[in-house]
């Protein structure tokens, strides 16, 4: 079950990072930085809750 959670979180992070790249290419730098911060939080926060 832990591996399933890791795979789902990884897929969400990759999709969100792709959206940030799209925003960056459209010259929406502030939005892209906010989405990159969101992606980093998706990658870091599970270590404090799910993956103890």
N, C-alpha and C positions, 0 to 999 in steps of 0.2 A: 504494500500500500504506500510505503514511503517513496518508492521509485515512481509510482504513478503521480504522486503529488509533485515530485521534482520535474518530471517530464511535462506536466501541465503548466507549471510555473515557468519553465524554460520556453515553452511554446508561446505563452503570453508575453514574455519578455522580448522574444525575437520579433513578434508581430508589432509590439509597441515601439521597439527600436526602429523597425522599418517605417513606421508612421512618422517618427521623429526625423528620419532622413528625408522623407518626402516633404515635411514642413521646412526643413533646412534648405532644400533645393528651391522651394517656392519663396525664399527670402523672408520667412517668418521665424526669425532667429529666437525671439523670446519664447514663442510657443514651443519651438523645438527643444530649447533648453529645459523648459518645464516638463516636457514629455520624457526627456533623457533622465531628469531627476526622478520622475515616476518609475521609469525602468530600473534605475538603480535601487529604488526602494522595494520594487518587486523582487529583485535579486537578493537583497540583504535581509529584509524583515522575516522571511520564513526561517532563518537560522535561529531566531529568538522564540518562535512559536511552534511550528510544525516539525522542524528538524532538530529537536533538542537532543 
